[in-house]
Amino acid sequence: MSFASTRHSFADGPAHAAGVSFAEAVLTGIPADGGLYYPVAVPRIPAHTLAQWGQLSYAELACEVLSLYAVPDGSLTTEEIRQCVAEAGTEFRLPDWARVAKLKMENQAEAPIQAEAPNQDEAPNQAEAPNQAGAGLDGCHVLELFHGPTFSFKDYAMCILGRLLDLLLEKQGGKAEGTVLVATSGDTGSAAIAGFRNRRRLNCVVLLPHNRVSEVQRRQMTTDPAANVHCVQVEGTFDDCQRLLKESFADEMFKKAYKLLAVNSVNFARICCQITYYFWACFQLKSQPVDVIVPTGNFGNILAAFYAKRMGAPINQLIIASNVNDILPRFMRSGTYQLAPVIPTYSPSIDIQVSSNFERLLFVLSHDASNGTTNHTSKGTTNQGTTNQGTTNQGTTNQGTTNQGTSKDIFAHNLEAPSPETANARTEIGQLYQDLKDKGQFSVDNRLLEAIRQEFSAYSVDEEECLETIKTTYHNYKYVVDPHTAIAMAAAKRYLADHGPASLLVVSTAHPAKFAESVKQVIPDKAVDDLVPEQLACLLNKTERFQVLSHAYYSNPFASDNRPEFGRVEKSLCQDGYRMISAI
């Protein structure tokens, strides 16, 4: 397995020649050319292996998926991955980490498909008598990804990644250590802190937008007492935080001096870990392929679904659910990716205009478009042209399903042998993002736009519709959702109106208690208060600690006259001898 940059020029040779190992891609995070790492070959899982995977636990499945990317080049062994995943699993409140629920207009939501843990915090949401006005999602399935330590989907990757990074640094020998630099729109920061707190070789600095996350989200980050954790509130938006992160990694001297490690979804290890729950959810449903609706900001979560589909997961259409920060729906309509001011909303984790992982999608689909090939699927088929029908898990065992014995021919989707046209398309990705930096926008040709539309649909949901969806979901389905999940549910209704009946899987990315103030605007306080876990309730009594970085400073952090200020800020963040990066 080799990883190359999305801005690699094929005129300089094949991708694998310029590629790096899984370990280097994870530890480097962002290539020196400013692109993003992508796997040169994507494994496609044969039908018989999918049938065997369907019998695995979540943890076992996570090992299988991650091993495909990390084991072939010797970065990690299967046993090392199993140990990291096993340790991560202790952080979750359900034996199988996640849960799939089904919306049903009866006295209560249909019992979750996956057995619940004996925990009062995990009891099904309860509500009053149904209101027939909003029954549009009856039968829809919800993938609950808020059963980890910080109650958001980010836990499913971060709990593993913290252990992987610690292990990879240990394998370098000596006193190898690193500084994790994180930009967060709300949930990534707390998940990173949970994954990296008190790690022997890792320090963690979190950049969060000042006054643009919920109080619970902020306190999850700023009340953590770990000595290796530092929070910096940036006066600006998440896009400002993300830009600062990228500029930090682009400065090679600075990057090496502070041994920077990226754990946002720009790090492909995050995507690898998130692929697992899409396979797992499909296996729980045991049905025809599903259309997946994802609340989308930085594009990492839905990109993981895209890769799962390419690998053979029975997924049809991928539906982008945006709030009023609608750069992706606008792009899908026009083919022009045009920046606009970030508008604060009830769903702050997707208040984003620069969706970093979208670059990976453009890169991969430009290969398909230039070569005249597609990997999208029509309804009722998987990427291999088959469905789960006709296969059975009976008579299969876990034996022989580990990736150490997997044939190399599963790595079928190979991006290292492009046509001349493809080479040009690849090179142009860098130009697109240069245009975005210089002009605030870029446009793609019709061929690439059509390739994207074959895989994705996109909807934007305003604030009124978001709150109304929270309200109707509560009254109709006995189910309380957070604003991000409400955005996805509203998009799901629109999708059904446009395309007719479909098997839907809505991804629920956060626990409603993390956004209690917003949710309480439209449903009774008690319905929310009854769901608040003790881990979140106690945050209000804890002391916060953080730095605030002014806009005047970070607007031009690399100017020579700012270097002394940089040194002052950096020094102020040092504690207990740790060599910490400042918020630059």
MOJOHU-V995041 format. One record per residue. RES is the residue in one small letter. PHI is phi in radians with two decimals (* if undefined). Layout:
[[RES | PHI] [RES | PHI]]
This chain:
[[m | *] [s | -2.27] [f | -2.11] [a | -2.17] [s | -1.48] [t | -1.11] [r | -1.88] [h | -1.14] [s | -1.62] [f | -1.22] [a | -1.15] [d | -1.57] [g | 2.22] [p | -1.15] [a | -1.08] [h | -1.12] [a | -1.18] [a | -1.73] [g | -1.41] [v | -2.24] [s | -1.31] [f | -1.00] [a | -1.06] [e | -1.19] [a | -1.10] [v | -1.24] [l | -1.31] [t | -1.40] [g | 1.41] [i | -2.20] [p | -1.09] [a | -1.12] [d | -1.44] [g | 1.56] [g | -1.44] [l | -2.28] [y | -1.31] [y | -2.38] [p | -1.31] [v | -1.09] [a | -2.24] [v | -1.92] [p | -1.21] [r | -1.92] [i | -1.58] [p | -1.10] [a | -1.02] [h | -1.18] [t | -1.26] [l | -1.03] [a | -1.09] [q | -1.23] [w | -1.06] [g | -1.09] [q | -1.65] [l | -1.44] [s | -1.26] [y | -1.03] [a | -1.10] [e | -1.10] [l | -1.16] [a | -1.04] [c | -1.11] [e | -1.08] [v | -1.14] [l | -1.14] [s | -1.11] [l | -1.05] [y | -1.71] [a | -1.83] [v | -1.51] [p | -0.96] [d | -1.65] [g | 1.42] [s | -1.08] [l | -2.47] [t | -1.71] [t | -1.04] [e | -1.16] [e | -1.11] [i | -1.13] [r | -1.03] [q | -1.15] [c | -1.09] [v | -1.18] [a | -1.07] [e | -1.14] [a | -1.09] [g | -1.07] [t | -1.21] [e | -1.45] [f | -1.73] [r | -1.64] [l | -2.10] [p | -0.98] [d | -1.83] [w | 1.22] [a | -2.06] [r | -2.65] [v | -1.97] [a | -1.96] [k | -2.13] [l | -1.32] [k | -2.60] [m | -1.43] [e | -2.27] [n | -1.18] [q | -2.75] [a | -1.05] [e | -1.00] [a | -0.96] [p | -0.99] [i | -1.14] [q | -1.67] [a | -1.03] [e | -1.51] [a | -1.35] [p | -1.30] [n | -2.43] [q | -1.07] [d | -1.13] [e | -1.76] [a | -1.15] [p | -1.04] [n | -1.11] [q | -2.07] [a | -2.63] [e | -1.69] [a | -1.05] [p | -1.18] [n | -1.98] [q | -1.19] [a | -1.20] [g | -2.32] [a | -1.55] [g | -1.17] [l | -1.95] [d | -1.02] [g | 1.61] [c | -1.21] [h | -1.72] [v | -2.13] [l | -1.57] [e | -1.48] [l | -2.03] [f | -2.25] [h | -1.84] [g | -1.70] [p | -1.13] [t | -1.97] [f | 1.14] [s | -2.50] [f | -1.16] [k | -1.11] [d | -1.08] [y | -1.17] [a | -1.80] [m | -1.11] [c | -1.11] [i | -1.41] [l | -1.11] [g | -1.01] [r | -1.30] [l | -1.10] [l | -1.12] [d | -1.03] [l | -1.17] [l | -1.10] [l | -1.19] [e | -1.07] [k | -1.21] [q | -1.29] [g | 1.46] [g | 1.11] [k | -1.84] [a | -0.97] [e | -2.56] [g | -2.64] [t | -2.00] [v | -1.42] [l | -1.91] [v | -2.16] [a | -1.84] [t | -2.31] [s | -1.71] [g | 2.67] [d | -1.73] [t | -1.06] [g | -1.06] [s | -1.16] [a | -1.15] [a | -1.13] [i | -1.07] [a | -1.10] [g | -1.38] [f | -2.04] [r | -1.04] [n | 1.06] [r | -1.21] [r | -1.09] [r | -1.93] [l | -2.21] [n | -1.95] [c | -2.35] [v | -2.09] [v | -1.98] [l | -1.78] [l | -2.23] [p | -1.25] [h | -1.14] [n | 1.09] [r | -2.24] [v | -2.23] [s | -1.23] [e | -1.07] [v | -1.11] [q | -1.00] [r | -1.08] [r | -1.17] [q | -1.04] [m | -1.58] [t | -1.44] [t | -1.77] [d | -1.26] [p | -1.52] [a | -1.01] [a | -1.18] [n | -1.63] [v | -2.00] [h | -2.39] [c | -1.96] [v | -2.20] [q | -1.55] [v | -1.67] [e | -1.28] [g | 2.91] [t | -1.84] [f | -1.06] [d | -1.03] [d | -1.15] [c | -1.04] [q | -1.16] [r | -1.11] [l | -1.07] [l | -1.08] [k | -1.12] [e | -1.17] [s | -1.09] [f | -1.27] [a | -1.30] [d | -1.50] [e | -1.07] [m | -1.12] [f | -1.15] [k | -1.04] [k | -1.26] [a | -1.07] [y | -1.83] [k | 0.89] [l | -1.20] [l | -2.23] [a | -1.74] [v | -2.20] [n | -1.11] [s | -1.21] [v | -1.12] [n | -1.45] [f | -1.13] [a | -1.05] [r | -1.07] [i | -1.09] [c | -0.95] [c | -1.17] [q | -1.34] [i | -0.97] [t | -0.97] [y | -1.25] [y | -1.31] [f | -1.04] [w | -1.03] [a | -1.10] [c | -1.07] [f | -1.18] [q | -1.17] [l | -1.34] [k | 0.85] [s | -2.36] [q | -1.07] [p | -0.94] [v | -1.93] [d | -1.66] [v | -1.90] [i | -1.95] [v | -2.22] [p | -1.06] [t | -2.19] [g | -2.17] [n | -1.47] [f | 1.33] [g | -1.25] [n | -1.14] [i | -1.28] [l | -1.16] [a | -1.08] [a | -1.13] [f | -1.06] [y | -1.19] [a | -1.05] [k | -1.08] [r | -1.10] [m | -1.39] [g | 2.17] [a | -1.11] [p | -1.30] [i | -2.11] [n | -1.65] [q | -1.44] [l | -1.88] [i | -1.94] [i | -1.40] [a | -1.96] [s | -1.96] [n | -1.54] [v | -1.22] [n | -1.42] [d | -1.82] [i | -1.06] [l | -1.29] [p | -1.02] [r | -1.12] [f | -1.08] [m | -1.10] [r | -1.38] [s | -1.97] [g | 1.45] [t | -1.97] [y | -1.70] [q | -2.14] [l | -1.18] [a | -2.54] [p | -1.03] [v | -1.37] [i | -1.81] [p | -1.13] [t | -2.40] [y | -1.22] [s | -2.02] [p | -1.13] [s | -1.17] [i | -2.06] [d | -1.43] [i | -2.41] [q | -1.91] [v | -1.74] [s | -1.53] [s | -0.96] [n | -1.25] [f | -1.06] [e | -1.06] [r | -1.11] [l | -1.12] [l | -0.99] [f | -1.11] [v | -1.15] [l | -1.31] [s | -1.15] [h | -1.12] [d | -1.09] [a | -1.14] [s | -1.24] [n | -1.58] [g | 1.25] [t | -2.01] [t | -2.38] [n | -2.10] [h | -1.26] [t | -2.19] [s | -1.46] [k | -1.08] [g | 1.59] [t | -2.25] [t | -1.74] [n | -1.15] [q | -1.64] [g | 1.43] [t | -2.27] [t | -1.97] [n | -1.28] [q | -1.12] [g | 1.55] [t | -1.96] [t | -2.46] [n | -1.52] [q | -1.15] [g | 1.44] [t | -1.78] [t | -2.28] [n | -1.32] [q | -1.15] [g | 1.43] [t | -1.76] [t | -1.27] [n | -1.35] [q | -1.13] [g | -1.80] [t | -1.35] [s | -1.21] [k | -1.14] [d | -1.25] [i | -1.28] [f | -1.49] [a | -1.55] [h | -1.49] [n | -1.86] [l | -1.89] [e | -1.90] [a | -2.26] [p | -1.42] [s | -1.31] [p | -0.96] [e | -1.12] [t | -1.12] [a | -1.00] [n | -1.14] [a | -1.07] [r | -1.09] [t | -1.05] [e | -1.22] [i | -1.02] [g | -1.06] [q | -1.18] [l | -1.00] [y | -1.36] [q | -1.22] [d | -1.09] [l | -1.08] [k | -1.21] [d | -1.46] [k | -2.00] [g | 1.40] [q | -2.91] [f | -2.60] [s | -2.25] [v | -1.96] [d | -1.36] [n | -1.10] [r | -1.12] [l | -1.22] [l | -1.06] [e | -1.16] [a | -1.07] [i | -1.21] [r | -1.13] [q | -1.19] [e | -1.70] [f | -2.23] [s | -2.09] [a | -2.58] [y | -2.40] [s | -1.96] [v | -2.22] [d | -1.47] [e | -1.12] [e | -1.10] [e | -1.19] [c | -1.05] [l | -1.15] [e | -1.11] [t | -1.20] [i | -1.02] [k | -1.13] [t | -1.22] [t | -1.13] [y | -1.11] [h | -1.30] [n | -1.55] [y | -2.14] [k | 1.01] [y | -2.46] [v | -1.79] [v | -2.16] [d | -1.43] [p | -1.08] [h | -1.18] [t | -1.13] [a | -1.09] [i | -1.03] [a | -1.16] [m | -1.16] [a | -1.11] [a | -1.13] [a | -1.09] [k | -1.07] [r | -1.12] [y | -1.10] [l | -1.10] [a | -1.12] [d | -1.43] [h | -2.08] [g | 1.49] [p | -0.96] [a | -2.74] [s | -1.53] [l | -1.92] [l | -2.20] [v | -1.59] [v | -1.60] [s | -1.68] [t | -1.69] [a | -2.68] [h | -1.22] [p | -1.05] [a | -1.16] [k | -1.25] [f | -2.30] [a | -1.02] [e | -1.06] [s | -1.23] [v | -1.13] [k | -1.19] [q | -1.16] [v | -2.22] [i | -2.33] [p | -1.00] [d | -0.94] [k | -1.07] [a | -1.09] [v | -1.49] [d | -1.02] [d | -1.14] [l | -1.70] [v | -1.23] [p | -1.25] [e | -1.05] [q | -1.05] [l | -1.60] [a | -1.07] [c | -1.30] [l | -1.09] [l | -1.15] [n | -1.76] [k | -1.77] [t | -1.43] [e | -1.61] [r | -2.51] [f | -2.90] [q | -1.90] [v | -2.03] [l | -1.88] [s | -1.32] [h | -1.09] [a | -1.06] [y | -1.40] [y | -1.31] [s | -1.06] [n | -2.61] [p | -1.21] [f | -1.69] [a | -1.09] [s | -1.03] [d | -1.30] [n | -1.67] [r | -1.04] [p | -1.05] [e | -1.09] [f | -1.01] [g | -1.07] [r | -1.13] [v | -1.14] [e | -1.06] [k | -1.11] [s | -1.19] [l | -1.64] [c | -1.31] [q | -2.50] [d | 0.93] [g | 1.37] [y | -1.21] [r | -1.62] [m | -1.77] [i | -1.35] [s | -1.54] [a | -1.39] [i | -1.81]]
